[in-house]
Amino acid sequence: MPAYARPVHVQVIGEWRQRRDSHQQRVDTLLVGHRERTDRGIKDPVEDFLWEYYTYRPYQLRRWHPGHTGVLPDAEEYAEVRDYIRTDHGYRVDTAAVVAQRSRTIARLTALLRATADRAPAYGCFGMHEWAMVYRLRPERTRHPQLPLRFDPERLARILEERPVVCSHFDAYRFFTREAKPLNAYAPTRDTQLALDQPGCLHVNMDLYRAAYKLSPLIESELVVDCFELARDIRRLDMAASAYDLTERGIEPVRVETAAGRAAYAAAQREFAERARPLRTRLLAHLDVLSELAAAVG
Protein backbone atom coordinates (compact mmCIF):
# COMPACT_ATOMS: atom_id res chain seq x y z
CA MET A 1 0.00 0.00 0.00
CA PRO A 2 1.33 3.49 -0.79
CA ALA A 3 2.48 5.30 2.32
CA TYR A 4 0.19 8.28 1.88
CA ALA A 5 -1.37 10.12 4.78
CA ARG A 6 -4.63 10.11 2.84
CA PRO A 7 -5.84 8.09 -0.18
CA VAL A 8 -4.99 9.39 -3.64
CA HIS A 9 -7.94 9.73 -5.97
CA VAL A 10 -7.42 7.66 -9.10
CA GLN A 11 -9.53 7.33 -12.21
CA VAL A 12 -9.92 4.32 -14.48
CA ILE A 13 -9.48 5.50 -18.08
CA GLY A 14 -11.56 3.14 -20.17
CA GLU A 15 -10.78 4.68 -23.56
CA TRP A 16 -7.10 5.29 -22.88
CA ARG A 17 -5.96 3.87 -26.24
CA GLN A 18 -7.62 6.74 -28.07
CA ARG A 19 -5.64 9.25 -26.02
CA ARG A 20 -2.45 7.26 -26.52
CA ASP A 21 -2.93 7.07 -30.28
CA SER A 22 -3.78 10.76 -30.56
CA HIS A 23 -0.70 11.65 -28.54
CA GLN A 24 1.60 9.49 -30.65
CA GLN A 25 0.22 10.90 -33.90
CA ARG A 26 0.76 14.42 -32.60
CA VAL A 27 4.38 13.70 -31.66
CA ASP A 28 5.06 11.90 -34.94
CA THR A 29 3.85 14.97 -36.83
CA LEU A 30 6.01 17.29 -34.72
CA LEU A 31 9.10 15.15 -35.29
CA VAL A 32 8.81 14.49 -39.04
CA GLY A 33 11.53 17.02 -39.89
CA HIS A 34 13.81 15.84 -37.09
CA ARG A 35 13.59 12.21 -38.19
CA GLU A 36 14.22 13.08 -41.84
CA ARG A 37 17.30 15.13 -40.92
CA THR A 38 18.58 12.40 -38.60
CA ASP A 39 18.25 9.78 -41.35
CA ARG A 40 20.21 12.03 -43.72
CA GLY A 41 22.79 13.08 -41.14
CA ILE A 42 21.79 16.76 -41.34
CA LYS A 43 22.28 19.04 -38.35
CA ASP A 44 19.75 21.74 -37.55
CA PRO A 45 20.90 24.49 -35.15
CA VAL A 46 17.33 25.42 -34.25
CA GLU A 47 15.59 22.16 -33.42
CA ASP A 48 18.70 20.13 -32.51
CA PHE A 49 18.90 22.34 -29.44
CA LEU A 50 15.80 20.60 -28.09
CA TRP A 51 17.61 17.25 -28.14
CA GLU A 52 21.09 18.43 -27.16
CA TYR A 53 20.38 20.96 -24.41
CA TYR A 54 17.41 19.04 -23.01
CA THR A 55 17.79 15.38 -22.06
CA TYR A 56 14.41 13.98 -23.09
CA ARG A 57 14.65 11.71 -26.12
CA PRO A 58 12.12 11.45 -28.98
CA TYR A 59 10.99 7.97 -27.92
CA GLN A 60 10.30 9.29 -24.41
CA LEU A 61 8.27 12.20 -25.77
CA ARG A 62 6.25 9.75 -27.87
CA ARG A 63 5.41 7.37 -25.01
CA TRP A 64 2.06 8.28 -23.52
CA HIS A 65 1.44 8.47 -19.76
CA PRO A 66 -1.92 9.31 -18.15
CA GLY A 67 -0.39 10.89 -15.05
CA HIS A 68 -0.35 9.66 -11.49
CA THR A 69 -4.14 9.51 -11.12
CA GLY A 70 -4.82 7.41 -14.22
CA VAL A 71 -5.45 3.66 -14.16
CA LEU A 72 -5.28 1.79 -17.47
CA PRO A 73 -7.38 -1.41 -17.70
CA ASP A 74 -6.21 -4.22 -19.98
CA ALA A 75 -2.90 -2.46 -20.52
CA GLU A 76 -0.38 -5.30 -20.62
CA GLU A 77 1.90 -3.15 -22.78
CA TYR A 78 2.71 -1.25 -19.57
CA ALA A 79 3.78 -4.39 -17.71
CA GLU A 80 7.46 -3.73 -18.45
CA VAL A 81 7.28 0.08 -18.48
CA ARG A 82 9.41 1.65 -15.81
CA ASP A 83 7.58 3.14 -12.79
CA TYR A 84 4.29 1.28 -13.42
CA ILE A 85 2.61 -1.26 -11.17
CA ARG A 86 -0.34 -3.58 -11.66
CA THR A 87 -3.47 -3.15 -9.52
CA ASP A 88 -6.85 -4.85 -9.41
CA HIS A 89 -8.19 -2.29 -11.90
CA GLY A 90 -5.23 -2.08 -14.27
CA TYR A 91 -1.80 -0.53 -14.59
CA ARG A 92 -0.89 2.81 -13.09
CA VAL A 93 2.17 4.81 -12.13
CA ASP A 94 3.77 3.70 -8.87
CA THR A 95 3.21 7.17 -7.51
CA ALA A 96 4.58 6.53 -4.02
CA ALA A 97 7.89 5.25 -5.34
CA VAL A 98 8.33 7.91 -8.01
CA VAL A 99 7.41 10.78 -5.67
CA ALA A 100 9.83 9.47 -3.05
CA GLN A 101 12.62 9.28 -5.64
CA ARG A 102 11.95 12.78 -6.97
CA SER A 103 10.99 14.66 -3.83
CA ARG A 104 13.91 17.10 -4.18
CA THR A 105 13.05 17.74 -7.84
CA ILE A 106 9.42 18.35 -6.91
CA ALA A 107 10.41 20.81 -4.18
CA ARG A 108 12.85 22.65 -6.45
CA LEU A 109 10.40 22.94 -9.34
CA THR A 110 7.58 24.06 -7.05
CA ALA A 111 9.69 26.85 -5.59
CA LEU A 112 11.08 27.93 -8.96
CA LEU A 113 7.80 27.96 -10.87
CA ARG A 114 5.94 29.61 -8.01
CA ALA A 115 8.54 32.37 -7.70
CA THR A 116 8.53 32.91 -11.46
CA ALA A 117 4.75 33.03 -11.67
CA ASP A 118 4.58 35.68 -8.95
CA ARG A 119 7.18 37.94 -10.59
CA ALA A 120 6.48 40.74 -13.07
CA PRO A 121 7.71 39.96 -16.61
CA ALA A 122 10.53 42.00 -18.16
CA TYR A 123 10.92 42.47 -21.90
CA GLY A 124 14.07 44.58 -22.22
CA CYS A 125 16.78 42.03 -23.02
CA PHE A 126 16.12 42.05 -26.80
CA GLY A 127 17.86 38.73 -27.29
CA MET A 128 21.36 40.05 -26.59
CA HIS A 129 22.27 36.81 -24.80
CA GLU A 130 22.82 35.09 -28.17
CA TRP A 131 25.08 37.93 -29.28
CA ALA A 132 27.06 37.64 -26.05
CA MET A 133 27.71 33.99 -26.86
CA VAL A 134 29.66 34.96 -30.00
CA TYR A 135 31.17 38.22 -28.73
CA ARG A 136 34.82 38.64 -29.73
CA LEU A 137 34.97 35.15 -31.25
CA ARG A 138 36.21 34.32 -34.70
CA PRO A 139 33.35 32.84 -36.78
CA GLU A 140 34.91 29.39 -36.81
CA ARG A 141 34.92 29.31 -32.99
CA THR A 142 31.22 30.00 -32.42
CA ARG A 143 28.79 27.34 -31.23
CA HIS A 144 27.41 27.06 -34.77
CA PRO A 145 30.43 27.51 -37.05
CA GLN A 146 28.45 26.14 -39.99
CA LEU A 147 26.26 29.26 -39.88
CA PRO A 148 27.40 32.62 -41.24
CA LEU A 149 27.19 35.68 -39.01
CA ARG A 150 25.17 38.70 -40.11
CA PHE A 151 28.05 41.04 -39.28
CA ASP A 152 31.80 40.86 -39.09
CA PRO A 153 33.11 40.30 -35.53
CA GLU A 154 34.00 43.96 -34.97
CA ARG A 155 30.62 45.28 -36.02
CA LEU A 156 28.90 42.57 -34.00
CA ALA A 157 30.91 43.54 -30.93
CA ARG A 158 30.00 47.21 -31.31
CA ILE A 159 26.30 46.35 -31.56
CA LEU A 160 26.48 44.41 -28.30
CA GLU A 161 28.46 47.14 -26.57
CA GLU A 162 25.96 49.80 -27.63
CA ARG A 163 23.04 48.05 -25.93
CA PRO A 164 22.50 47.26 -22.24
CA VAL A 165 22.98 43.54 -21.65
CA VAL A 166 20.47 42.47 -19.00
CA CYS A 167 20.32 38.68 -19.18
CA SER A 168 19.14 37.24 -15.85
CA HIS A 169 19.00 33.56 -16.82
CA PHE A 170 21.90 31.43 -15.67
CA ASP A 171 21.65 28.81 -18.40
CA ALA A 172 22.04 31.52 -21.04
CA TYR A 173 24.67 33.53 -19.18
CA ARG A 174 26.95 30.54 -18.64
CA PHE A 175 27.48 30.34 -22.41
CA PHE A 176 28.59 33.97 -22.71
CA THR A 177 32.16 34.43 -23.86
CA ARG A 178 34.60 35.41 -21.15
CA GLU A 179 34.83 38.91 -22.60
CA ALA A 180 31.04 39.33 -22.70
CA LYS A 181 30.27 38.43 -19.08
CA PRO A 182 31.42 41.78 -17.62
CA LEU A 183 29.02 43.56 -19.99
CA ASN A 184 26.00 41.93 -18.34
CA ALA A 185 24.02 43.68 -15.62
CA TYR A 186 23.77 40.39 -13.72
CA ALA A 187 26.13 37.57 -12.82
CA PRO A 188 23.52 34.84 -12.37
CA THR A 189 24.37 31.51 -10.81
CA ARG A 190 22.36 28.36 -10.22
CA ASP A 191 21.91 29.48 -6.62
CA THR A 192 20.40 32.83 -7.68
CA GLN A 193 18.02 31.31 -10.23
CA LEU A 194 15.12 31.34 -7.78
CA ALA A 195 15.57 35.07 -7.26
CA LEU A 196 16.16 36.05 -10.89
CA ASP A 197 14.01 33.92 -13.21
CA GLN A 198 11.12 35.97 -14.59
CA PRO A 199 8.20 35.04 -16.87
CA GLY A 200 9.13 37.32 -19.78
CA CYS A 201 12.42 35.49 -20.37
CA LEU A 202 12.47 33.24 -23.42
CA HIS A 203 14.71 30.66 -21.77
CA VAL A 204 12.62 30.56 -18.59
CA ASN A 205 9.55 29.77 -20.68
CA MET A 206 11.44 27.22 -22.76
CA ASP A 207 12.44 25.52 -19.52
CA LEU A 208 8.83 24.71 -18.74
CA TYR A 209 9.50 21.79 -21.06
CA ARG A 210 12.31 20.60 -18.79
CA ALA A 211 10.05 20.91 -15.76
CA ALA A 212 7.33 18.92 -17.51
CA TYR A 213 9.48 16.01 -18.58
CA LYS A 214 11.17 15.84 -15.19
CA LEU A 215 7.69 15.22 -13.76
CA SER A 216 6.86 12.49 -16.26
CA PRO A 217 5.25 9.96 -15.82
CA LEU A 218 3.55 11.68 -12.88
CA ILE A 219 1.80 14.15 -15.22
CA GLU A 220 -0.13 13.55 -18.41
CA SER A 221 1.96 13.41 -21.58
CA GLU A 222 -0.27 15.92 -23.35
CA LEU A 223 1.08 18.62 -21.03
CA VAL A 224 4.66 17.60 -21.73
CA VAL A 225 4.06 18.00 -25.48
CA ASP A 226 2.32 21.34 -24.98
CA CYS A 227 5.51 22.54 -23.28
CA PHE A 228 7.67 21.00 -26.00
CA GLU A 229 5.77 22.90 -28.69
CA LEU A 230 6.24 26.14 -26.81
CA ALA A 231 9.97 25.49 -26.42
CA ARG A 232 10.33 24.67 -30.13
CA ASP A 233 8.59 27.89 -31.19
CA ILE A 234 10.60 30.00 -28.75
CA ARG A 235 13.85 28.48 -30.00
CA ARG A 236 13.01 29.65 -33.50
CA LEU A 237 12.69 33.26 -32.27
CA ASP A 238 15.83 32.84 -30.16
CA MET A 239 17.88 32.03 -33.25
CA ALA A 240 16.09 34.49 -35.54
CA ALA A 241 17.10 37.30 -33.17
CA SER A 242 20.68 36.07 -32.88
CA ALA A 243 23.72 37.30 -34.78
CA TYR A 244 23.59 34.23 -37.04
CA ASP A 245 22.21 34.41 -40.58
CA LEU A 246 19.60 31.67 -41.08
CA THR A 247 17.90 33.05 -44.19
CA GLU A 248 19.05 30.09 -46.26
CA ARG A 249 17.18 27.89 -43.77
CA GLY A 250 13.99 29.88 -44.21
CA ILE A 251 14.28 31.97 -41.04
CA GLU A 252 14.25 35.70 -41.57
CA PRO A 253 16.22 37.65 -38.95
CA VAL A 254 14.58 39.67 -36.23
CA ARG A 255 16.92 42.64 -36.51
CA VAL A 256 17.29 43.52 -32.85
CA GLU A 257 20.10 45.90 -33.74
CA THR A 258 17.32 48.25 -34.94
CA ALA A 259 14.46 49.90 -33.03
CA ALA A 260 11.88 48.13 -35.17
CA GLY A 261 13.52 44.78 -34.57
CA ARG A 262 13.64 45.33 -30.82
CA ALA A 263 9.94 46.21 -30.81
CA ALA A 264 9.14 43.05 -32.78
CA TYR A 265 11.21 40.94 -30.39
CA ALA A 266 9.52 42.38 -27.30
CA ALA A 267 6.08 41.81 -28.85
CA ALA A 268 6.97 38.18 -29.54
CA GLN A 269 8.24 37.83 -25.97
CA ARG A 270 4.88 39.00 -24.67
CA GLU A 271 3.03 36.50 -26.84
CA PHE A 272 5.22 33.67 -25.58
CA ALA A 273 4.78 34.79 -21.98
CA GLU A 274 1.00 34.61 -22.47
CA ARG A 275 1.30 31.12 -23.96
CA ALA A 276 3.53 30.04 -21.08
CA ARG A 277 1.25 31.35 -18.34
CA PRO A 278 -1.43 28.61 -18.48
CA LEU A 279 1.22 25.91 -18.90
CA ARG A 280 3.00 27.12 -15.76
CA THR A 281 -0.35 27.17 -13.96
CA ARG A 282 -1.10 23.59 -15.00
CA LEU A 283 2.34 22.43 -13.89
CA LEU A 284 1.95 24.18 -10.54
CA ALA A 285 -1.44 22.54 -10.01
CA HIS A 286 0.25 19.15 -10.36
CA LEU A 287 3.18 20.21 -8.21
CA ASP A 288 0.89 21.31 -5.38
CA VAL A 289 -0.56 17.82 -5.21
CA LEU A 290 2.78 16.09 -5.65
CA SER A 291 4.33 18.24 -2.94
CA GLU A 292 1.66 17.05 -0.49
CA LEU A 293 2.33 13.47 -1.49
CA ALA A 294 6.07 13.93 -1.11
CA ALA A 295 5.57 15.33 2.39
CA ALA A 296 3.36 12.38 3.28
CA VAL A 297 5.76 9.81 1.91
CA GLY A 298 8.46 11.50 3.95
C-alpha positions as CSV (number, residue, x, y, z in Angstrom):
1,M,0.0,0.0,0.0
2,P,1.3,3.5,-0.8
3,A,2.5,5.3,2.3
4,Y,0.2,8.3,1.9
5,A,-1.4,10.1,4.8
6,R,-4.6,10.1,2.8
7,P,-5.8,8.1,-0.2
8,V,-5.0,9.4,-3.6
9,H,-7.9,9.7,-6.0
10,V,-7.4,7.7,-9.1
11,Q,-9.5,7.3,-12.2
12,V,-9.9,4.3,-14.5
13,I,-9.5,5.5,-18.1
14,G,-11.6,3.1,-20.2
15,E,-10.8,4.7,-23.6
16,W,-7.1,5.3,-22.9
17,R,-6.0,3.9,-26.2
18,Q,-7.6,6.7,-28.1
19,R,-5.6,9.2,-26.0
20,R,-2.4,7.3,-26.5
21,D,-2.9,7.1,-30.3
22,S,-3.8,10.8,-30.6
23,H,-0.7,11.7,-28.5
24,Q,1.6,9.5,-30.6
25,Q,0.2,10.9,-33.9
26,R,0.8,14.4,-32.6
27,V,4.4,13.7,-31.7
28,D,5.1,11.9,-34.9
29,T,3.9,15.0,-36.8
30,L,6.0,17.3,-34.7
31,L,9.1,15.1,-35.3
32,V,8.8,14.5,-39.0
33,G,11.5,17.0,-39.9
34,H,13.8,15.8,-37.1
35,R,13.6,12.2,-38.2
36,E,14.2,13.1,-41.8
37,R,17.3,15.1,-40.9
38,T,18.6,12.4,-38.6
39,D,18.3,9.8,-41.3
40,R,20.2,12.0,-43.7
41,G,22.8,13.1,-41.1
42,I,21.8,16.8,-41.3
43,K,22.3,19.0,-38.3
44,D,19.7,21.7,-37.5
45,P,20.9,24.5,-35.1
46,V,17.3,25.4,-34.2
47,E,15.6,22.2,-33.4
48,D,18.7,20.1,-32.5
49,F,18.9,22.3,-29.4
50,L,15.8,20.6,-28.1
51,W,17.6,17.2,-28.1
52,E,21.1,18.4,-27.2
53,Y,20.4,21.0,-24.4
54,Y,17.4,19.0,-23.0
55,T,17.8,15.4,-22.1
56,Y,14.4,14.0,-23.1
57,R,14.7,11.7,-26.1
58,P,12.1,11.4,-29.0
59,Y,11.0,8.0,-27.9
60,Q,10.3,9.3,-24.4
61,L,8.3,12.2,-25.8
62,R,6.2,9.7,-27.9
63,R,5.4,7.4,-25.0
64,W,2.1,8.3,-23.5
65,H,1.4,8.5,-19.8
66,P,-1.9,9.3,-18.2
67,G,-0.4,10.9,-15.1
68,H,-0.4,9.7,-11.5
69,T,-4.1,9.5,-11.1
70,G,-4.8,7.4,-14.2
71,V,-5.4,3.7,-14.2
72,L,-5.3,1.8,-17.5
73,P,-7.4,-1.4,-17.7
74,D,-6.2,-4.2,-20.0
75,A,-2.9,-2.5,-20.5
76,E,-0.4,-5.3,-20.6
77,E,1.9,-3.2,-22.8
78,Y,2.7,-1.3,-19.6
79,A,3.8,-4.4,-17.7
80,E,7.5,-3.7,-18.4
81,V,7.3,0.1,-18.5
82,R,9.4,1.6,-15.8
83,D,7.6,3.1,-12.8
84,Y,4.3,1.3,-13.4
85,I,2.6,-1.3,-11.2
86,R,-0.3,-3.6,-11.7
87,T,-3.5,-3.1,-9.5
88,D,-6.9,-4.9,-9.4
89,H,-8.2,-2.3,-11.9
90,G,-5.2,-2.1,-14.3
91,Y,-1.8,-0.5,-14.6
92,R,-0.9,2.8,-13.1
93,V,2.2,4.8,-12.1
94,D,3.8,3.7,-8.9
95,T,3.2,7.2,-7.5
96,A,4.6,6.5,-4.0
97,A,7.9,5.2,-5.3
98,V,8.3,7.9,-8.0
99,V,7.4,10.8,-5.7
100,A,9.8,9.5,-3.1
101,Q,12.6,9.3,-5.6
102,R,12.0,12.8,-7.0
103,S,11.0,14.7,-3.8
104,R,13.9,17.1,-4.2
105,T,13.0,17.7,-7.8
106,I,9.4,18.4,-6.9
107,A,10.4,20.8,-4.2
108,R,12.8,22.6,-6.4
109,L,10.4,22.9,-9.3
110,T,7.6,24.1,-7.1
111,A,9.7,26.9,-5.6
112,L,11.1,27.9,-9.0
113,L,7.8,28.0,-10.9
114,R,5.9,29.6,-8.0
115,A,8.5,32.4,-7.7
116,T,8.5,32.9,-11.5
117,A,4.8,33.0,-11.7
118,D,4.6,35.7,-8.9
119,R,7.2,37.9,-10.6
120,A,6.5,40.7,-13.1
121,P,7.7,40.0,-16.6
122,A,10.5,42.0,-18.2
123,Y,10.9,42.5,-21.9
124,G,14.1,44.6,-22.2
125,C,16.8,42.0,-23.0
126,F,16.1,42.1,-26.8
127,G,17.9,38.7,-27.3
128,M,21.4,40.0,-26.6
129,H,22.3,36.8,-24.8
130,E,22.8,35.1,-28.2
131,W,25.1,37.9,-29.3
132,A,27.1,37.6,-26.0
133,M,27.7,34.0,-26.9
134,V,29.7,35.0,-30.0
135,Y,31.2,38.2,-28.7
136,R,34.8,38.6,-29.7
137,L,35.0,35.1,-31.2
138,R,36.2,34.3,-34.7
139,P,33.3,32.8,-36.8
140,E,34.9,29.4,-36.8
141,R,34.9,29.3,-33.0
142,T,31.2,30.0,-32.4
143,R,28.8,27.3,-31.2
144,H,27.4,27.1,-34.8
145,P,30.4,27.5,-37.0
146,Q,28.5,26.1,-40.0
147,L,26.3,29.3,-39.9
148,P,27.4,32.6,-41.2
149,L,27.2,35.7,-39.0
150,R,25.2,38.7,-40.1
151,F,28.0,41.0,-39.3
152,D,31.8,40.9,-39.1
153,P,33.1,40.3,-35.5
154,E,34.0,44.0,-35.0
155,R,30.6,45.3,-36.0
156,L,28.9,42.6,-34.0
157,A,30.9,43.5,-30.9
158,R,30.0,47.2,-31.3
159,I,26.3,46.3,-31.6
160,L,26.5,44.4,-28.3
161,E,28.5,47.1,-26.6
162,E,26.0,49.8,-27.6
163,R,23.0,48.0,-25.9
164,P,22.5,47.3,-22.2
165,V,23.0,43.5,-21.6
166,V,20.5,42.5,-19.0
167,C,20.3,38.7,-19.2
168,S,19.1,37.2,-15.8
169,H,19.0,33.6,-16.8
170,F,21.9,31.4,-15.7
171,D,21.6,28.8,-18.4
172,A,22.0,31.5,-21.0
173,Y,24.7,33.5,-19.2
174,R,26.9,30.5,-18.6
175,F,27.5,30.3,-22.4
176,F,28.6,34.0,-22.7
177,T,32.2,34.4,-23.9
178,R,34.6,35.4,-21.1
179,E,34.8,38.9,-22.6
180,A,31.0,39.3,-22.7
181,K,30.3,38.4,-19.1
182,P,31.4,41.8,-17.6
183,L,29.0,43.6,-20.0
184,N,26.0,41.9,-18.3
185,A,24.0,43.7,-15.6
186,Y,23.8,40.4,-13.7
187,A,26.1,37.6,-12.8
188,P,23.5,34.8,-12.4
189,T,24.4,31.5,-10.8
190,R,22.4,28.4,-10.2
191,D,21.9,29.5,-6.6
192,T,20.4,32.8,-7.7
193,Q,18.0,31.3,-10.2
194,L,15.1,31.3,-7.8
195,A,15.6,35.1,-7.3
196,L,16.2,36.0,-10.9
197,D,14.0,33.9,-13.2
198,Q,11.1,36.0,-14.6
199,P,8.2,35.0,-16.9
200,G,9.1,37.3,-19.8
201,C,12.4,35.5,-20.4
202,L,12.5,33.2,-23.4
203,H,14.7,30.7,-21.8
204,V,12.6,30.6,-18.6
205,N,9.6,29.8,-20.7
206,M,11.4,27.2,-22.8
207,D,12.4,25.5,-19.5
208,L,8.8,24.7,-18.7
209,Y,9.5,21.8,-21.1
210,R,12.3,20.6,-18.8
211,A,10.1,20.9,-15.8
212,A,7.3,18.9,-17.5
213,Y,9.5,16.0,-18.6
214,K,11.2,15.8,-15.2
215,L,7.7,15.2,-13.8
216,S,6.9,12.5,-16.3
217,P,5.2,10.0,-15.8
218,L,3.6,11.7,-12.9
219,I,1.8,14.1,-15.2
220,E,-0.1,13.6,-18.4
221,S,2.0,13.4,-21.6
222,E,-0.3,15.9,-23.3
223,L,1.1,18.6,-21.0
224,V,4.7,17.6,-21.7
225,V,4.1,18.0,-25.5
226,D,2.3,21.3,-25.0
227,C,5.5,22.5,-23.3
228,F,7.7,21.0,-26.0
229,E,5.8,22.9,-28.7
230,L,6.2,26.1,-26.8
231,A,10.0,25.5,-26.4
232,R,10.3,24.7,-30.1
233,D,8.6,27.9,-31.2
234,I,10.6,30.0,-28.8
235,R,13.8,28.5,-30.0
236,R,13.0,29.7,-33.5
237,L,12.7,33.3,-32.3
238,D,15.8,32.8,-30.2
239,M,17.9,32.0,-33.3
240,A,16.1,34.5,-35.5
241,A,17.1,37.3,-33.2
242,S,20.7,36.1,-32.9
243,A,23.7,37.3,-34.8
244,Y,23.6,34.2,-37.0
245,D,22.2,34.4,-40.6
246,L,19.6,31.7,-41.1
247,T,17.9,33.1,-44.2
248,E,19.0,30.1,-46.3
249,R,17.2,27.9,-43.8
250,G,14.0,29.9,-44.2
251,I,14.3,32.0,-41.0
252,E,14.3,35.7,-41.6
253,P,16.2,37.7,-38.9
254,V,14.6,39.7,-36.2
255,R,16.9,42.6,-36.5
256,V,17.3,43.5,-32.9
257,E,20.1,45.9,-33.7
258,T,17.3,48.2,-34.9
259,A,14.5,49.9,-33.0
260,A,11.9,48.1,-35.2
261,G,13.5,44.8,-34.6
262,R,13.6,45.3,-30.8
263,A,9.9,46.2,-30.8
264,A,9.1,43.0,-32.8
265,Y,11.2,40.9,-30.4
266,A,9.5,42.4,-27.3
267,A,6.1,41.8,-28.9
268,A,7.0,38.2,-29.5
269,Q,8.2,37.8,-26.0
270,R,4.9,39.0,-24.7
271,E,3.0,36.5,-26.8
272,F,5.2,33.7,-25.6
273,A,4.8,34.8,-22.0
274,E,1.0,34.6,-22.5
275,R,1.3,31.1,-24.0
276,A,3.5,30.0,-21.1
277,R,1.3,31.4,-18.3
278,P,-1.4,28.6,-18.5
279,L,1.2,25.9,-18.9
280,R,3.0,27.1,-15.8
281,T,-0.4,27.2,-14.0
282,R,-1.1,23.6,-15.0
283,L,2.3,22.4,-13.9
284,L,1.9,24.2,-10.5
285,A,-1.4,22.5,-10.0
286,H,0.2,19.2,-10.4
287,L,3.2,20.2,-8.2
288,D,0.9,21.3,-5.4
289,V,-0.6,17.8,-5.2
290,L,2.8,16.1,-5.7
291,S,4.3,18.2,-2.9
292,E,1.7,17.1,-0.5
293,L,2.3,13.5,-1.5
294,A,6.1,13.9,-1.1
295,A,5.6,15.3,2.4
296,A,3.4,12.4,3.3
297,V,5.8,9.8,1.9
298,G,8.5,11.5,4.0
